[in-house]
Amino acid sequence: MASPPPVILWFFQDLRLDDQPAVAAAVASGRPVIAVFVLDRASPGHWAPGGAALWWLHGSLAALAADLAARGARLILRQGPIGRVLAQLAEETGATEIHGGRAVEPWLRQILADLGPALARRGVTLVAHETRLLFPPERLKTQTGGAFSVFTPFARAAFAAGIADHPTAPPAHINASAQDVPSEDLASWRLRPSRPDWAAEMAEIWTPGAAGAMARLERFLASGFSTYDRDRDIPGHASTSMLSPHLHWGEISPRRVWLAAGHAAPKGGKFLQSFLNEMLWREFSAYLLWHHPHLPEEPLRAEFAAMPWRDDAEAEAAWRRGETGIPIVDAGMRQLWRWGWMHNRVRMIAASLLTKHLMLPWRAGEAWFWDTLVDADLAANAASWQWVAGSGADAAPYFRIFNPVLQGRKFDPEGAYIRRFVPELAALPNEFIHAPWEAPHLVLAAAGVALGRTYPRPIVDLALGRARALDAFAALPRRAA
Ligand SMILES: Cc1cc2nc3c(=O)[nH]c(=O)nc-3n(C[C@H](O)[C@H](O)[C@H](O)COP(=O)(O)OP(=O)(O)OC[C@H]3O[C@@H](n4cnc5c(N)ncnc54)[C@H](O)[C@@H]3O)c2cc1C
């Protein structure tokens, strides 16, 4: 008897077997499964993953391949434009169905929109499941049936809709296709740096893959979580979940995280609400990208197109290197380089310095974060940068400019975070660690700090930078109501 045609199980940013609807559907089809990941560096309009993201991807693919192997299946690796590779693989293997995830990224949406009908003409069905979000982007609507542009009512609608408590367990066994489908070799993709190995510390902090994600979730729920609402803004405490790269790559389903948080706090509480709210910021970012496909490239508030952003390569490089002379910003930018991750509060402070005091374009910051974050996410990164810059739909008002010194004193009062990432300031007393230029000479000397030599003087006068930004903002064409 001829064996039934296989189904293709295509992975993208949903690199897990647990609570993964495409996996469940492929297995439920009862047909032999061919699992594939396609590395796409070439499709038009594609934001190809940056260096830190590729480092993560290597670990994540290795973990997924091991999880598949434990269930009797192999992960096929191919490179090229996703649409073309999938169509070719279907032809090569005689598959008549492809199960994968939906996308919010405009370039991938376009590929899937074109691919579906093209495959259908050849008798192949493409089924795109919601593998990455709690709420498909079309689901939540305003009372008049429109799209939300403000977070609070979006979150209210999400809480009202609720999350169904029926995650699917990972399959115990996968009926893998017996075909000998050629695969590329992960090592040959060279996703990890060789020399210099800038990822050494990242390897100590992170464990990419589904098991690493679950361990991170359990650790967070056992500590951190119950004080999350109080401590989530303190960068010197390990008080947030650090799940963002795992969620970005889909190594854990947002539903698992949401439900596990609820089960760990059966009586509810402010900490639970606060955490779920942040999970909804992730949803809202994806929702914004879905409804505004130009989000990564163009300001949502059209008047910001006239913003006279400065062009100052030297200041931009100092910001990237964490040498602005503003300690909390430098600590954040160095954490980013070393860990591929930065605490959310400091992301906001660093982004505010770039776009306001320095008046450099938010797209420059967006691009640097894209290359250096292990959680670099087209939706969350673009939405957050626009939020900080003031050009987003639901943005912090432009005139509300973070003072990085006051922010540092408030959220890192003992300077623990600064001391960790800017060791040349470690011996300064708390009083001066956020603004070393205010310290008397004797204090600096006693701490071994020589401004301009061991640590930079501030590259911008905070008061003047603030005034310049406010003037530029005031001169913008009037906002539409
Ligand atoms: C300028 C800037 C750029 C950013 N770029 C990214 C990015 O590329 N990728 C990314 O995942 N997050 C981004 N964020 C959002 C946020 O900083 C990170 O999601 C958060 O720091 C991750 O840490 P955590 O996992 O410990 O978060 P937790 O506080 O534990 O929150 C739980 C989860 O909720 C989601 N989340 C939390 N805050 C936000 C937020 N403000 N926006 C969207 N989702 C959120 C994340 O998936 C996170 O893992 C950015 C923020 C700023 C200000």
Ligand as a Chemical Component Dictionary entry (heavy atoms), coordinates in Angstrom:
data_LIG
# 
_chem_comp.id                   LIG 
_chem_comp.type                 NON-POLYMER 
_chem_comp.pdbx_formal_charge   0 
_chem_comp.three_letter_code    LIG 
# 
loop_
_chem_comp_atom.comp_id 
_chem_comp_atom.atom_id 
_chem_comp_atom.alt_atom_id 
_chem_comp_atom.type_symbol 
_chem_comp_atom.charge 
_chem_comp_atom.model_Cartn_x 
_chem_comp_atom.model_Cartn_y 
_chem_comp_atom.model_Cartn_z 
_chem_comp_atom.pdbx_ordinal 
LIG C1  C1  C 0 13.275 51.231 23.160 1  
LIG C2  C2  C 0 12.717 49.880 23.528 2  
LIG C3  C3  C 0 12.904 48.800 22.669 3  
LIG C4  C4  C 0 12.364 47.542 22.977 4  
LIG N1  N1  N 0 12.574 46.486 22.121 5  
LIG C5  C5  C 0 12.033 45.274 22.416 6  
LIG C6  C6  C 0 12.232 44.172 21.536 7  
LIG O1  O1  O 0 12.851 44.266 20.475 8  
LIG N2  N2  N 0 11.705 42.959 21.903 9  
LIG C7  C7  C 0 10.972 42.796 23.063 10 
LIG O2  O2  O 0 10.529 41.683 23.338 11 
LIG N3  N3  N 0 10.754 43.837 23.884 12 
LIG C8  C8  C 0 11.255 45.061 23.607 13 
LIG N4  N4  N 0 11.046 46.116 24.466 14 
LIG C9  C9  C 0 10.094 45.935 25.589 15 
LIG C10 C10 C 0 10.678 45.517 26.941 16 
LIG O3  O3  O 0 11.768 46.322 27.278 17 
LIG C11 C11 C 0 11.105 44.055 27.001 18 
LIG O4  O4  O 0 10.077 43.219 26.506 19 
LIG C12 C12 C 0 11.389 43.638 28.447 20 
LIG O5  O5  O 0 12.433 44.433 28.971 21 
LIG C13 C13 C 0 11.768 42.189 28.503 22 
LIG O6  O6  O 0 12.163 41.831 29.798 23 
LIG P1  P1  P 0 11.381 40.718 30.600 24 
LIG O7  O7  O 0 11.191 39.528 29.739 25 
LIG O8  O8  O 0 12.083 40.535 31.889 26 
LIG O9  O9  O 0 9.979  41.430 30.813 27 
LIG P2  P2  P 0 8.824  41.207 31.909 28 
LIG O10 O10 O 0 8.703  42.479 32.662 29 
LIG O11 O11 O 0 9.038  39.984 32.688 30 
LIG O12 O12 O 0 7.523  41.089 30.998 31 
LIG C14 C14 C 0 7.022  39.836 30.522 32 
LIG C15 C15 C 0 6.953  39.844 29.009 33 
LIG O13 O13 O 0 6.063  40.852 28.542 34 
LIG C16 C16 C 0 6.544  41.406 27.318 35 
LIG N5  N5  N 0 6.794  42.833 27.525 36 
LIG C17 C17 C 0 7.131  43.450 28.674 37 
LIG N6  N6  N 0 7.213  44.787 28.485 38 
LIG C18 C18 C 0 6.935  45.007 27.193 39 
LIG C19 C19 C 0 6.852  46.190 26.375 40 
LIG N7  N7  N 0 7.050  47.416 26.886 41 
LIG N8  N8  N 0 6.561  46.049 25.066 42 
LIG C20 C20 C 0 6.317  44.820 24.531 43 
LIG N9  N9  N 0 6.365  43.682 25.254 44 
LIG C21 C21 C 0 6.678  43.771 26.562 45 
LIG C22 C22 C 0 7.834  40.680 26.976 46 
LIG O14 O14 O 0 7.546  39.638 26.077 47 
LIG C23 C23 C 0 8.272  40.148 28.324 48 
LIG O15 O15 O 0 9.084  39.010 28.249 49 
LIG C24 C24 C 0 11.599 47.380 24.173 50 
LIG C25 C25 C 0 11.422 48.479 25.026 51 
LIG C26 C26 C 0 11.982 49.712 24.716 52 
LIG C27 C27 C 0 11.749 50.868 25.646 53 
# 
loop_
_chem_comp_bond.comp_id 
_chem_comp_bond.atom_id_1 
_chem_comp_bond.atom_id_2 
_chem_comp_bond.value_order 
_chem_comp_bond.pdbx_ordinal 
LIG C1  C2  SING 1  
LIG C2  C3  SING 2  
LIG C2  C26 DOUB 3  
LIG C3  C4  DOUB 4  
LIG C4  N1  SING 5  
LIG C4  C24 SING 6  
LIG N1  C5  DOUB 7  
LIG C5  C6  SING 8  
LIG C5  C8  SING 9  
LIG C6  O1  DOUB 10 
LIG C6  N2  SING 11 
LIG N2  C7  SING 12 
LIG C7  O2  DOUB 13 
LIG C7  N3  SING 14 
LIG N3  C8  DOUB 15 
LIG C8  N4  SING 16 
LIG N4  C9  SING 17 
LIG N4  C24 SING 18 
LIG C9  C10 SING 19 
LIG C10 O3  SING 20 
LIG C10 C11 SING 21 
LIG C11 O4  SING 22 
LIG C11 C12 SING 23 
LIG C12 O5  SING 24 
LIG C12 C13 SING 25 
LIG C13 O6  SING 26 
LIG O6  P1  SING 27 
LIG P1  O7  DOUB 28 
LIG P1  O8  SING 29 
LIG P1  O9  SING 30 
LIG O9  P2  SING 31 
LIG P2  O10 DOUB 32 
LIG P2  O11 SING 33 
LIG P2  O12 SING 34 
LIG O12 C14 SING 35 
LIG C14 C15 SING 36 
LIG C15 O13 SING 37 
LIG C15 C23 SING 38 
LIG O13 C16 SING 39 
LIG C16 N5  SING 40 
LIG C16 C22 SING 41 
LIG N5  C17 SING 42 
LIG N5  C21 SING 43 
LIG C17 N6  DOUB 44 
LIG N6  C18 SING 45 
LIG C18 C19 SING 46 
LIG C18 C21 DOUB 47 
LIG C19 N7  SING 48 
LIG C19 N8  DOUB 49 
LIG N8  C20 SING 50 
LIG C20 N9  DOUB 51 
LIG N9  C21 SING 52 
LIG C22 O14 SING 53 
LIG C22 C23 SING 54 
LIG C23 O15 SING 55 
LIG C24 C25 DOUB 56 
LIG C25 C26 SING 57 
LIG C26 C27 SING 58 
# 
